[in-house]
Amino acid sequence: MMIRTDRRKLNELRKITIVRNYLKYPDGSVLIQCGDTKVICTAIVEAGVPNHRKGSGGGWISAEYSMIPGSTAERASREAHGGKIKGRSLEIQRLVGRSLRAVVDLDLMGEISVMIDSDVIQADGGTRTASITGSFVALHDAFQKLVREGKIKKNPIKEYLAATSVGVVGGENLLDLAYDEDSKADVDMNVVMTESGNFVEIQGTAEGKAFPKKTLDELLDLGEKGVKELILIQKKAIEGK
């Protein structure tokens, strides 16, 4: 059996911490740390909805994702400097938005929008899954603020949601890959799931050699284990325990 760099078991998450109300101004804000990956997730409520939702009586949730220049070993350039969003960032922010909308009753929001921002301040693998897991808590807090202010009747979140990574490294199935593992993985997969055990998104790739369905099933089971543990951590953070 391989020994992981941080001495974790093969099926063990990195240490996860979620700090709520991390920033003063957003309606919801979270610092999530997964091992050495750190992401600030914010949720800001705005009046109005995109054109395709106007007149529907329901709301919308959008997301943006970025990595600050000091988040990686070599300076990451600000995407605004190049004048356009990179394909990877665009794909991740769409993933975050889709994932959150999957567990929200948009019709209960009224015609308001929530903008989610995930800013990676330190990257060591799993930034997209950390962004989803942290943004869910920030979104929950933003909705609770709207409830307290009497702007909506109840929190429109239908169930909890989290995400984690799984993969095959050196012939072993691993949960929650750090960068040194992800960079040499034979199979790399991201799993987004709800508390009820339904999948929102599965992103899986073979790096070089195709893998059998048996491996896929094993990885999905491992991902489900990780998501269940993450949701317990989310609940403890939200309930203040």
N, C-alpha and C positions, 0 to 999 in steps of 0.2 A: 504493500500500500504506500502511495506517495505521501510525503510530508509537505504540507503547505507552508509557504513562507512565514505566515503568521501563526503557524502551529494549530490552526483550526481543524476540526473534523471535516471530512469531505462534505457532509450534509449540514454544516453549521453556517449560519449567517455571520457576517462581520458584526462587531459591536455597533448597535444602532442607537442614536440619541435624537430626540425631536424636541426642539425648544420652541414653544409657541410665543406669540406676541413679540417676536424678535426685533421688529422695527416699529417705530412710533406711528407712522402715517397710514400704511395700508389697512384695509378692512380686515385682512387676515395676513399673518406673516409667520413664517416658520424657518428655522435653521435646522436642516436635517443633516446628520453625519452618519455615513455608512463606512466604517473603517476610516480610511484617510480621504474619502470623498466627502466634500462638503458643498451643499447647495442651499442658497437662500430662495425660498418660494414665497411669493406674495400674491394676494388676491385683492383686486381693486374693483369696486362696483361703479359702473357708469350708467347714466341715463340713456335710454334708447337701445335699439337693436340693429343688426345689419339689415340691409334691404330685403333679404329673403325671409326675414322673420317679422317684418313690419305688418301690423294689422292682425297678427296671429294671437296676440294676447299673451304670448310666451316669451321667454328670454333666450339668452345665448351665452356660451362660455367659449372664450378664445384663449390661446396660450402663445407665449413667446419664450424662447430658450436661447441662452448665450453663455459663453465661457469668458471670464474676465482674463486680461492679459497675463496675470500671474498665477493662473490656475494650473498650469502645466510646467514641466521642467524647462522647456523652451518657450519663450514668450509667445502667447497666442494673440494674433492681431485682432483688433476690434473689427467686427464685420462692417460696421458703419463706415470705417475707413476705406473699404473697398467699394462701397456704394450699393452692395446687395448682400442678401442673406445667403450663406453657403447652403448647399444642398442638404448636408447632414443636419444642420440646425433647423432647416425648414421641415425636414422629415420628423425630427424629434418633437418640435412644437406642435405639429399636427397630431402626432401620437398622444401627447399629453392632453390636448383638447378633446380628441375622440374618446380617450379613456375616461375623462371626468364627465363628459356629457352622457356616457353610457349608464351612469349611476345617479343621474339627476332628472327629476321630473321638470323639464323646462317650462311646461305650462303653468306650474305653480309659482314661477318667478315673477310673472308680470313682464312687461316690456322693458327689462333692464338687461345689461350685459355685465359679465364678470371677466376681467382680464387677468389671466394668470401669467406671472413672470417667474421663470426658473433661471437663476443666475448661478452658474457653477463657479465657486471661488477656489476650489481645490479639487482636482480630478485624479482619481486612482481607480478607474473602472466603475461601471454601473451608474453613470451620471443620469441617463434617461430614466432608469427605474427609480432612482432616488428622487428625481424630479416629480414623477407621478405620485410616489408614496407621500412625499412632503407636501405637494400641492393639494392633495386631497384634504389634508388637515387644515391648510390655509383656507381652502374653499369652505370647509365646514364652519370655520370661525367667522368668515365673512357673512355667510348665510345666518348664523346665529346673531350677529350684530343687526342684520336687517330685521330679524324677528323681534329683538329687544326694542328696536326703534319703531316697531309697528308698521314697517313698510311691506312686509309679507306676513302671512298668517302662520306659516310653519316652515321649518327647514325642508327644502325640496329634495334633499339627498335621500335616495331610496335604500342604499346599503353601502357598506364600506368597500373600499377598493385599494389595492396595493400592487406593486410590481417588483420582480426580482429577476436576476439573471441565473442561468444554469449553463453548463457546458461540459464538454469532454476534453480533458487534458491528460496526456500520457496514459490514455486508456481508462481513466477514472472519471466517473460522473461527479461534478462539483457544483455546489450551490454558492451563489453570490460571488462571482469572480472578481478578484482585484485585477489591476491592469497587467501585472506580470503574468497572470494566468490567462487572461483574455487574449493577450497578444500572441500566445502560443497554443491556443485552443484548436482542437480538431473539429469541434462543433461548438458554436456559439449561439445562445438562444436567450431571448427576453420573453418573460411571461407576465401578462397583465390579467389579474383575476379579481372577481368580486368575492365578498364574504360567503355568498351562497355556493361558491365553487364553480361559477360559470366563467368562461374565458372571454375577455374583451379583445385581446390581441395576442398572437404568438408570432414572434419574429425569430426564425431559426435558419442557420446557415451552416453548411458543411464547408470547412476550409481545406479543400484539396481532395478529400475522399468522401464519397457518399456514405450515409449512415442508414441502418435498418430501422424499421418501424419499432422494433423492440427498444432501441435506444431512445427514440422519440417518446415512447410511453414512459420509460424510466425517468427521462428528464422532466416531463410534464408532472409526474408524481412528485419529483423533487422540488419543482417550482411551486406546486400547490402547498407543500409543507412550508416552504419559505414565506409564501404570501400569508398563510394563516398566522405564522409567528409575527409577521410585520403588522398585520391587522390588530393583533393583541397589543403591540407596542403603540400603535395609533390610538387605540381605545384608552390605554393608560395615560397617554399624553393629554387627550381630550378631556378625560374625566379627572385629570389632575392628580393621578395616583403615582 
